[in-house]
Amino acid sequence: MSIFERLPLFSIAWVLALVGAASYAPAQSSGTAEKPAFETLANRNAEQVAGILHLSELLNKLRTIRAQTACGSSASPEELAIRQDILEAVEGSSLDADGVLAELESERSRLFELRAALQSRRDRSLGLLNIANLVTGTGLGIVTNALQFSDSTAKTGDVIGVVSGFGSTALSVISLRRQRGPQHSAGSIPNMLAPLFGRQPKLNSYYPGEVLQYLQSPPPAEGVESGSRLDQLMAEWKQAGRIGPAGSPKTDQQVNRLTSSLDTKTKLSIDDISDRMAMLSDVTGRVGLMKRDLAQLMRSMKKEKTCPAN
């Protein structure tokens, strides 16, 4: 008789439950270990934003007041005044970030409309060229074959055949060149990439000081050696081929197309517009992270002092 046959059914169930709890405990502890690391990173981002907004001193003063306040007591007038100052600064910076995001989206939407118009013109042009190529190649080819049946018209058929082949080749070359589509100036749109490349901004294309400083600061988790958020964007754009090496004439022309506005001389192709829209989306993502860090800064103010249980 085995040991499991000697034990009661309840005892066997109890042993299995203990084994299951032991196997579950490491997984549960590993899940809880990740949470403090996440909170630490979020707090570091919030502290960086606080430094950009010059709120670090006020936050330290608020923490000191809370540490000296007895449990259960209401907030003092000084604490409420400090909280109000921090709230006004954070709200103002959040609205500044919203304004930048709105301008970025405005430029993207106008570029989307321009790209759609150029793509429509390109597709219509390619359709006409394909029809002409079909007529030149197939239609004249039939005529050439028909003229070959008679010796008197054979030479004429040969000439038409040569013309047909030359025409088809020429139309094919033109179709390849038209693949990039027509070009057009950007028109009256914002140029939110201009301040990032040191170019002249037009219309309402500007970044408030706090937002620009945030982009020019390195993420706290990555360190100074990784470069600022803007440096990382520039490296990504170079790797993707959207901009070339600094100082080259080709790069200067690329930046001119990426930052053009109210300029009828600079023409943009469909590829230029697509690159510009993608870069605007990248900047939108970085500016949106500032609002995340501002939210974490506000959450850190809501933490109440932990009082011992009676």
Residue, then its C-alpha position, 0 to 999 in steps of 0.5 A: m500500500s502506497i503512502f497516498e493510500r494510507l493518508p486521508l483524502f483531506s490530508i492529500a488535498w492539504v499537501l497539494a495546496l501547500v505545494g501550489a502556494a509555494s510554486y506561486a509565491p516566487a511569481q507573485s514576489s517577482g511581480t511586486a518587485e517590478k512596481p517600485a522600479f517603475e515608480t522610481l523611474a516615473n518619479r525621476n522623470a517628474e523630478q526632472v520636469a520639476g527642475i525645468l519648471h523651477l519647482s524643486e525648491l517648492l516641492n522640497k519645502l512642501r515635503t518638509i512642511r508635511a513631515q513636520t505636520a501632525c497626523g490627521s491635521s488639516a493643511s496649513p495656509e502656507e502649504l495650500a499656498i505652495r500647492q497653488d503655486i505648483l498647480e499654476a506652474v504645472e497647468g501653465s506648462s501643460l497648456d503650453a505643451d497642448g499648444v505645441l501638440a496642436e500646431l504639430e497636428s495642424e501642420r501634419s493635417r495640411l501636409f496630408e492634404l497636400r500629399a493626397a493631392l499630389q498622389s492623385r495627380r501622379d496616379r492620373s498621369l501614370g494612368l494616362l501614360n499606361i494607356a498611351n503605352l498600351v496604344t503605342g505598343t499593342g496598337l501599332g504592333i498590330v498595324t505593323n504585323a498587318l503591313q508585313f503581309s504585303d511586300s509593297t507595305a513591308k518597309t512601311g511596316d518596319v518603320i512603324g514597328v521601329v517607331s512603336g518600339f521607340g515610343s513604348t520605350a520613351l513612355s516607359v522611361i517617362s513613367l519611371r520618372r513620374q513615379r515620384g509624382p509632381q512637386h509643389s510648395a508647402g504653402s501657408i502652413p506652420n513649420m514646427l521643425a524649423p526651430l529644432f534645426g535653427r531655421q526661421p519659424k513662420l506663423n505660430s511655429y514656436y516652442p515655449g521655453e519649458v517645452l524646448q528645454y524638455l526636448q533638450s534634456p536627456p531622459p533621466a533613465e538613460g544618462v547624459e551620454s545618451g544625448s538629449r531627447l532632441d539629439q536622439l531624434m536627430a540620430e533616428w532621422k539620420q539612421a532612417g535617411r530623412i536627413g544627411p550628415a551635418g554640414s553637407p549641401k544635400t543635408d542643407q537642401q533637405v532641411n530647407r524642404l523640411t522647414s519650408s513655409l510661405d516659400t514658393k521657390t522650395k518645392l516638395s515631393i511626395d517623399d519629402i512630405s512623407d518624411r516631414m510628416a513622420m518627423l512631426s509625429d516623432v516630435t509629437g511623441r516626445v512632447g506628449l511624454m512631457k504631459r505624462d511627466l507633469a501628471q506624475l508630478m501632480r500625483s506625487m503631490k497627492k500622497e498623504k502622510t502615512c499615520p501609524a494605526n491606533 
